[in-house]
Amino acid sequence: MTNDSSKAGFNRRRFLAGTGAVGAAGALQALMGNTAAAAGPGRGNNRGIQAADNGGYGPLQPASPNGELLLPAGFSYVAFGQTGTPMSDGNPTPARHDGMAAFAGEDGTIRLVRNHEQSQGTAFASPSYDPAAAGGTTTLVFDPEEMRLLETSPSLSGTIRNCAGGPTPHGSWLSCEETFTGLDVETPHGYVFEVPVDADGPVEPVPYKAMGRFTHEAVAVDPATGIVYETEDRGSAGFYRFVPDDPADLGAGGRLQMLAIVDQPRYDTRLGQRPGRPLPVEWVDIADPDPDSGDSLAVFYQGREQGGAVFARLEGAWYGDGSIFVNSTSGGDAGLGQVWQYRPNGDSGGQLVLVYESTDPELLQSPDNICVSPNSGGLVLCEDGDGSDMLRGVTTKGEIFDLAALNGSNTSELAGATFSPDGRVLFFNVQTPGVTYAVTGPWNNGAL
């Protein structure tokens, strides 16, 4: 999710909310430990924490003669859901595939809800939130036994720059607009929309205004409390949470709050941080989550005035093992990205911990989406930056390895990595020209 306010020199983005949570905290805690060991007091050369034998899978190679992907030996893929292919309503599949999650469907199928990061244009289905907005979501039904797409349907239409979002515990996908357009009295943008996983056609778009109007990126829901954590993709960004009045009905309203560090008002997390040091957290209320303003930072400034902390381009968010993990795409002294862990304490404070800060672009540069393997608890990271992007794996020991890459000169961002609920299939998107891949192979041979 490229953002015009990105830090110069590193134009990548975010980790995405993933599905499945088992064991992921172990991988990230290991990253924290290895970073501290390799880098001394929070910074240094991290080239040493690469997994042996490429995570147990061996080197990448063409998956087939003239294949589109480079994968480890024994892995294969199918491509489907390409831009322009007819959907169930006869209209062409929209472009700019982005964030995505996988859910169990009927009769052993898998349902994928996929974002499309399109902007102004013409809505691709009706009903639409804004007929002059080309973004939204599609829902795909995939047969994992025959490894083929069964159906694609439009499911949300008339929104702008649907980059990321996240699954909810009650069978839906929250799709976020990464925009804050100038105020239009009729159709302002910059909201979160909900899409039921079982929707077989366009839903009636309802902006959840109490969840805030700002440049959204991703969300992660804590199933224990129903609290929704939200990231903001700006150079000066806040980390927010939405405390719903009814966790099963997010449209019923609630309170929007911004993270602050106790006794350190306006704390700046972007530079000079030390992995492993816990920072005590408090939350400040946002009085007006839906400001009548053309300023894209209107919500951020409200929290900042009350001492809210600032981050550098918060993108992906993911819940796992009792914590919320978020990615700061351009944070850190080298501007290569940070991974933060928020440890909630019920509905009150909690702690913020820097888990990992990249100092080596060859190891990891500006990661974007993230998901966890339900097989092992290892992580999959999507890169989005200068040059060729890759899927990177992270072992539960905190070692990084190469998982997949495009076989050719395409430098489009990779997005939407998500495992099937049973862990057998890894799905991900290539934004341009717009295609979804399903990868299978001997996962138990290695770290995932």
C-alpha positions as CSV (number, residue, x, y, z in Angstrom):
1,M,0.0,0.0,0.0
2,T,2.1,2.8,-1.3
3,N,1.4,6.1,0.5
4,D,2.4,9.5,-0.9
5,S,3.6,10.4,2.6
6,S,6.1,7.5,2.6
7,K,9.6,8.2,3.9
8,A,11.9,9.0,0.9
9,G,14.1,6.1,-0.1
10,F,11.9,3.3,1.2
11,N,8.6,3.0,-0.5
12,R,7.4,-0.3,1.0
13,R,4.5,-0.7,3.4
14,R,2.9,-2.8,6.0
15,F,2.3,-6.1,7.6
16,L,-1.4,-7.2,7.1
17,A,-3.7,-8.8,9.5
18,G,-3.4,-12.5,9.2
19,T,-5.6,-15.5,10.0
20,G,-4.7,-18.0,12.6
21,A,-2.8,-17.1,15.8
22,V,-1.1,-20.2,17.1
23,G,2.5,-19.8,18.1
24,A,3.2,-16.6,16.3
25,A,4.3,-14.8,19.5
26,G,7.1,-17.3,19.8
27,A,8.5,-16.4,16.5
28,L,8.4,-12.7,17.2
29,Q,9.8,-13.1,20.7
30,A,12.6,-15.0,19.1
31,L,13.2,-12.2,16.7
32,M,13.4,-9.8,19.6
33,G,16.0,-12.0,21.3
34,N,18.1,-12.5,18.2
35,T,18.0,-8.8,17.4
36,A,19.3,-8.0,20.9
37,A,22.0,-10.6,20.6
38,A,23.2,-9.5,17.2
39,A,22.7,-5.8,17.5
40,G,23.8,-5.0,21.0
41,P,21.7,-2.1,22.5
42,G,19.0,-2.2,19.9
43,R,21.0,-1.6,16.7
44,G,23.7,-3.2,14.6
45,N,24.2,-5.7,11.8
46,N,21.5,-8.4,11.7
47,R,22.9,-10.3,8.8
48,G,23.6,-13.3,11.0
49,I,20.0,-14.3,11.7
50,Q,19.3,-16.2,8.5
51,A,17.8,-19.6,8.7
52,A,20.0,-22.6,7.7
53,D,19.1,-24.3,4.4
54,N,16.6,-21.5,3.7
55,G,14.4,-22.4,6.5
56,G,14.7,-26.1,5.8
57,Y,13.3,-25.8,2.3
58,G,16.4,-25.2,0.2
59,P,17.0,-22.5,-2.3
60,L,14.3,-21.0,-4.5
61,Q,14.0,-22.2,-8.1
62,P,11.5,-21.8,-10.9
63,A,8.4,-23.8,-9.8
64,S,8.0,-25.1,-13.4
65,P,9.7,-24.4,-16.7
66,N,8.8,-20.8,-17.6
67,G,6.9,-20.6,-14.3
68,E,5.7,-17.3,-12.8
69,L,7.1,-18.0,-9.3
70,L,10.3,-19.0,-7.7
71,L,9.6,-21.5,-4.9
72,P,11.5,-24.1,-2.9
73,A,11.8,-27.6,-4.5
74,G,8.6,-29.7,-4.1
75,F,6.3,-26.7,-4.1
76,S,3.8,-25.8,-6.8
77,Y,1.2,-23.1,-7.4
78,V,-1.9,-22.2,-9.3
79,A,-2.8,-18.7,-10.4
80,F,-6.4,-17.4,-10.5
81,G,-8.6,-14.4,-10.0
82,Q,-6.8,-12.3,-12.5
83,T,-7.8,-8.7,-13.2
84,G,-10.3,-8.6,-16.0
85,T,-11.6,-12.1,-15.7
86,P,-15.4,-12.3,-15.5
87,M,-17.1,-12.4,-12.1
88,S,-20.4,-14.1,-11.3
89,D,-22.3,-11.0,-12.3
90,G,-20.5,-10.9,-15.7
91,N,-18.4,-7.8,-14.8
92,P,-14.6,-7.9,-15.0
93,T,-12.6,-8.6,-11.9
94,P,-11.3,-5.3,-10.5
95,A,-7.6,-4.5,-10.4
96,R,-4.9,-3.8,-7.7
97,H,-5.4,-6.9,-5.5
98,D,-4.3,-6.2,-1.9
99,G,-5.1,-7.3,1.6
100,M,-6.9,-10.7,2.0
101,A,-8.0,-13.3,4.5
102,A,-9.0,-17.0,4.1
103,F,-12.0,-18.5,5.9
104,A,-13.6,-22.0,5.9
105,G,-16.5,-22.3,3.5
106,E,-19.2,-24.9,2.9
107,D,-18.4,-28.4,1.6
108,G,-14.7,-28.0,2.3
109,T,-14.3,-24.9,0.2
110,I,-12.2,-21.9,1.2
111,R,-13.7,-18.4,1.0
112,L,-11.2,-15.5,0.3
113,V,-12.2,-11.9,0.9
114,R,-9.8,-9.7,-1.1
115,N,-9.3,-6.0,-1.1
116,H,-8.8,-3.9,-4.3
117,E,-6.8,-0.7,-3.8
118,Q,-8.5,1.3,-6.5
119,S,-9.3,5.0,-6.2
120,Q,-11.6,7.3,-8.1
121,G,-13.4,5.9,-11.1
122,T,-16.6,3.9,-11.5
123,A,-18.0,1.6,-8.8
124,F,-17.7,-2.0,-10.1
125,A,-21.0,-3.2,-8.5
126,S,-24.3,-2.0,-7.0
127,P,-25.2,-1.1,-4.3
128,S,-22.2,1.1,-3.9
129,Y,-21.1,3.6,-1.2
130,D,-19.9,6.1,-3.8
131,P,-20.7,5.5,-7.5
132,A,-17.5,7.5,-8.4
133,A,-15.2,5.3,-6.3
134,A,-13.6,2.2,-7.8
135,G,-12.3,0.3,-4.8
136,G,-13.9,-2.4,-2.7
137,T,-13.7,-6.1,-2.1
138,T,-14.4,-9.4,-4.0
139,T,-15.1,-12.7,-2.5
140,L,-13.7,-15.9,-4.0
141,V,-14.7,-19.5,-3.5
142,F,-11.8,-21.9,-3.9
143,D,-11.7,-25.7,-4.1
144,P,-8.5,-26.8,-2.3
145,E,-8.9,-30.4,-3.4
146,E,-8.9,-29.6,-7.1
147,M,-6.9,-26.4,-6.6
148,R,-9.2,-24.3,-8.7
149,L,-11.4,-21.2,-8.4
150,L,-15.1,-21.9,-8.3
151,E,-16.6,-18.4,-8.2
152,T,-15.8,-14.7,-7.8
153,S,-18.4,-12.2,-6.6
154,P,-18.3,-8.5,-5.8
155,S,-18.9,-8.0,-2.1
156,L,-18.1,-4.3,-1.3
157,S,-18.2,-1.5,-3.9
158,G,-17.8,2.2,-4.1
159,T,-15.0,2.7,-1.7
160,I,-11.5,4.1,-2.1
161,R,-8.0,2.5,-1.7
162,N,-9.0,-0.6,0.2
163,C,-5.6,-1.7,1.3
164,A,-5.8,-3.8,4.4
165,G,-8.2,-4.7,7.1
166,G,-8.6,-7.8,9.2
167,P,-10.9,-10.7,10.0
168,T,-13.3,-10.6,13.0
169,P,-14.1,-13.5,15.4
170,H,-17.7,-13.4,14.1
171,G,-17.2,-14.3,10.5
172,S,-16.6,-11.1,8.7
173,W,-13.8,-9.0,7.1
174,L,-13.2,-5.4,8.0
175,S,-12.0,-3.5,4.9
176,C,-10.2,-0.2,5.5
177,E,-9.9,2.9,3.2
178,E,-6.4,4.1,3.1
179,T,-7.5,7.7,2.2
180,F,-8.8,10.9,3.6
181,T,-10.3,12.8,0.7
182,G,-11.4,16.4,1.0
183,L,-14.8,16.5,2.7
184,D,-17.7,15.7,0.5
185,V,-21.0,16.3,2.3
186,E,-22.6,13.5,0.4
187,T,-19.9,10.8,0.4
188,P,-16.8,11.5,2.6
189,H,-14.2,8.7,2.7
190,G,-11.7,7.4,5.2
191,Y,-13.7,4.7,6.9
192,V,-13.9,1.1,7.9
193,F,-16.6,-1.2,6.2
194,E,-17.6,-4.7,7.2
195,V,-18.1,-7.5,4.8
196,P,-19.7,-10.8,5.9
197,V,-17.7,-13.8,4.8
198,D,-20.8,-15.6,3.5
199,A,-21.9,-12.7,1.3
200,D,-22.5,-13.9,-2.3
201,G,-23.1,-10.5,-3.7
202,P,-22.6,-6.8,-3.0
203,V,-23.4,-5.8,0.6
204,E,-25.0,-2.5,1.5
205,P,-22.0,-0.4,2.3
206,V,-22.1,1.1,5.8
207,P,-19.2,3.3,7.0
208,Y,-18.4,2.7,10.7
209,K,-17.9,6.3,11.5
210,A,-17.3,5.8,15.2
211,M,-14.2,3.8,14.3
212,G,-12.6,7.0,12.9
213,R,-12.1,8.9,9.7
214,F,-8.4,8.8,8.9
215,T,-5.9,7.1,6.5
216,H,-6.6,3.6,7.7
217,E,-4.5,0.6,7.0
218,A,-5.2,-2.6,9.0
219,V,-7.1,-3.8,12.0
220,A,-6.7,-6.7,14.5
221,V,-9.5,-7.8,16.8
222,D,-8.7,-9.2,20.3
223,P,-11.3,-12.0,20.7
224,A,-11.1,-11.9,24.5
225,T,-12.4,-8.3,24.7
226,G,-13.8,-7.6,21.2
227,I,-11.6,-4.5,21.0
228,V,-10.5,-3.5,17.5
229,Y,-7.0,-2.2,17.1
230,E,-6.4,0.1,14.1
231,T,-3.3,1.4,12.3
232,E,-2.8,4.6,10.4
233,D,-0.5,4.9,7.3
234,R,1.0,8.3,7.6
235,G,4.6,9.5,8.3
236,S,3.2,10.8,11.6
237,A,0.7,8.1,12.6
238,G,-1.2,7.0,15.6
239,F,-2.1,3.6,16.9
240,Y,-5.8,3.4,17.8
241,R,-8.3,1.1,19.4
242,F,-12.0,1.0,19.1
243,V,-13.9,-0.2,22.2
244,P,-17.3,-1.3,20.8
245,D,-20.5,-1.0,22.7
246,D,-21.4,-4.5,21.4
247,P,-18.4,-6.6,20.1
248,A,-20.8,-8.6,17.9
249,D,-22.2,-5.4,16.3
250,L,-19.4,-3.0,15.5
251,G,-21.9,-0.7,13.8
252,A,-23.6,0.0,17.1
253,G,-20.9,2.4,18.1
254,G,-18.2,2.7,20.7
255,R,-15.2,4.7,21.8
256,L,-12.1,5.5,19.7
257,Q,-8.9,6.0,21.6
258,M,-5.2,6.6,20.8
259,L,-2.2,4.9,22.4
260,A,0.0,7.1,24.7
261,I,3.0,6.2,26.8
262,V,2.6,6.7,30.5
263,D,4.4,9.8,31.8
264,Q,6.0,10.4,28.4
265,P,3.5,12.6,26.5
266,R,3.9,12.7,22.7
267,Y,6.4,9.9,22.8
268,D,8.2,9.4,19.4
269,T,8.7,5.7,18.6
270,R,10.3,6.3,15.2
271,L,14.0,6.7,16.3
272,G,16.3,5.7,19.1
273,Q,14.3,2.7,20.3
274,R,15.6,-0.4,22.1
275,P,14.2,-3.9,21.4
276,G,12.8,-5.6,24.4
277,R,12.2,-2.6,26.6
278,P,8.5,-2.5,27.8
279,L,6.8,0.8,27.7
280,P,3.7,1.2,29.9
281,V,0.6,2.3,27.9
282,E,-2.5,4.3,28.5
283,W,-5.3,5.2,26.1
284,V,-6.6,8.7,25.5
285,D,-10.1,9.4,24.1
286,I,-10.7,10.9,20.7
287,A,-13.6,13.3,21.2
288,D,-14.5,13.6,17.5
289,P,-13.7,10.4,15.5
290,D,-15.5,11.7,12.4
291,P,-14.2,15.2,12.1
292,D,-15.9,17.7,9.7
293,S,-12.5,18.7,8.3
294,G,-10.4,18.4,5.2
295,D,-7.3,17.7,7.3
296,S,-6.2,14.1,7.0
297,L,-4.5,14.2,10.4
298,A,-7.5,15.7,12.2
299,V,-8.0,12.6,14.4
300,F,-4.3,12.2,15.0
301,Y,-4.0,15.8,16.2
302,Q,-6.7,15.2,18.8
303,G,-4.8,12.3,20.3
304,R,-1.5,14.1,20.0
305,E,-2.9,17.1,22.0
306,Q,-3.6,14.6,24.9
307,G,-0.1,13.1,24.7
308,G,-0.6,10.3,22.2
309,A,2.5,8.6,20.8
310,V,3.7,9.0,17.2
311,F,4.7,6.2,14.8
312,A,6.1,6.0,11.3
313,R,3.6,4.6,8.9
314,L,1.8,1.9,10.8
315,E,0.5,-0.7,8.4
316,G,-0.1,-4.3,9.1
317,A,-1.8,-5.5,12.3
318,W,-2.2,-9.0,13.6
319,Y,-3.6,-10.6,16.7
320,G,-1.9,-13.6,18.2
321,D,-1.3,-15.4,21.5
322,G,-2.8,-12.6,23.5
323,S,-1.0,-9.7,21.8
324,I,-1.4,-7.3,18.9
325,F,1.6,-7.0,16.6
326,V,1.9,-4.0,14.3
327,N,4.4,-3.0,11.7
328,S,5.9,0.4,11.3
329,T,7.0,0.3,7.7
330,S,9.5,3.1,7.7
331,G,10.3,3.3,11.4
332,G,13.7,2.8,12.9
333,D,17.1,4.5,12.8
334,A,17.7,3.0,9.3
335,G,14.2,3.6,8.1
336,L,13.8,0.0,7.2
337,G,10.9,-0.9,9.5
338,Q,10.0,-1.9,13.0
339,V,7.7,-4.6,14.5
340,W,5.9,-3.6,17.7
341,Q,4.0,-5.8,20.1
342,Y,1.2,-4.4,22.2
343,R,0.4,-6.6,25.2
344,P,-3.1,-5.7,26.4
345,N,-4.1,-5.7,30.0
346,G,-7.8,-6.4,29.7
347,D,-9.5,-3.2,28.6
348,S,-7.1,-0.9,30.4
349,G,-3.4,-0.2,29.8
350,G,-0.8,-2.8,28.9
351,Q,2.7,-2.6,27.5
352,L,4.3,-1.7,24.2
353,V,7.5,-3.5,23.2
354,L,9.7,-3.1,20.2
355,V,10.1,-6.7,19.0
356,Y,12.4,-6.1,15.9
357,E,14.0,-3.3,14.1
358,S,15.7,-4.0,10.7
359,T,19.1,-2.6,10.0
360,D,19.9,-4.7,6.9
361,P,17.9,-4.3,3.7
362,E,19.3,-7.6,2.4
363,L,17.7,-9.3,5.3
364,L,14.4,-7.4,5.4
365,Q,13.3,-4.1,4.1
366,S,10.1,-2.3,4.9
367,P,7.9,-5.4,5.3
368,D,4.1,-5.0,4.8
369,N,1.6,-7.7,5.2
370,I,2.0,-10.5,7.8
371,C,0.3,-13.8,8.4
372,V,1.1,-16.8,10.7
373,S,1.3,-20.5,9.7
374,P,-1.2,-22.6,11.6
375,N,1.2,-25.5,11.0
376,S,4.1,-24.2,13.1
377,G,3.6,-20.7,14.2
378,G,6.2,-19.4,11.8
379,L,5.5,-16.1,10.0
380,V,5.1,-15.0,6.4
381,L,6.0,-11.4,5.5
382,C,5.1,-9.6,2.3
383,E,7.6,-7.1,1.1
384,D,6.7,-4.0,-0.9
385,G,9.6,-1.8,-1.9
386,D,12.2,-0.8,-4.4
387,G,13.2,-3.5,-6.8
388,S,12.0,-7.1,-6.7
389,D,9.8,-8.0,-3.7
390,M,9.7,-11.3,-1.9
391,L,7.7,-13.4,0.5
392,R,10.0,-13.9,3.5
393,G,9.5,-16.6,6.2
394,V,10.4,-16.3,9.8
395,T,11.1,-19.4,11.9
396,T,10.0,-19.7,15.5
397,K,13.6,-19.2,16.4
398,G,13.5,-15.8,14.8
399,E,15.5,-16.7,11.7
400,I,14.5,-15.2,8.3
401,F,14.5,-17.0,5.0
402,D,13.3,-16.6,1.4
403,L,9.9,-18.2,0.7
404,A,8.7,-17.0,-2.7
405,A,9.5,-14.5,-5.4
406,L,8.3,-13.5,-8.9
407,N,10.2,-15.1,-11.7
408,G,10.9,-12.2,-14.0
409,S,11.2,-8.4,-14.0
410,N,7.9,-7.6,-12.3
411,T,8.5,-5.4,-9.3
412,S,4.9,-5.1,-8.1
413,E,4.2,-5.3,-4.5
414,L,3.2,-8.6,-2.9
415,A,0.2,-8.5,-0.6
416,G,-2.5,-10.5,1.2
417,A,-0.6,-13.5,2.4
418,T,-2.9,-15.8,4.2
419,F,-3.0,-19.6,5.0
420,S,-6.1,-21.7,4.5
421,P,-7.5,-22.7,7.9
422,D,-5.9,-26.1,7.8
423,G,-2.5,-24.7,6.9
424,R,-2.2,-26.6,3.6
425,V,-2.5,-23.7,1.1
426,L,-0.8,-20.3,1.2
427,F,-2.5,-17.6,-0.8
428,F,-1.1,-14.3,-1.7
429,N,-1.6,-11.5,-4.3
430,V,0.5,-9.6,-6.8
431,Q,-1.0,-6.2,-7.1
432,T,-0.1,-5.5,-10.7
433,P,-1.3,-6.8,-13.1
434,G,-3.5,-8.3,-10.4
435,V,-3.4,-12.0,-9.7
436,T,-3.9,-14.4,-6.7
437,Y,-1.7,-17.4,-6.2
438,A,-2.3,-20.6,-4.2
439,V,0.9,-22.4,-3.1
440,T,1.1,-25.9,-1.8
441,G,4.0,-28.2,-0.9
442,P,5.9,-30.0,1.9
443,W,5.4,-27.4,4.6
444,N,6.5,-29.9,7.2
445,N,10.0,-30.1,5.6
446,G,10.8,-26.7,7.0
447,A,9.9,-23.8,9.3
448,L,6.3,-23.3,8.2
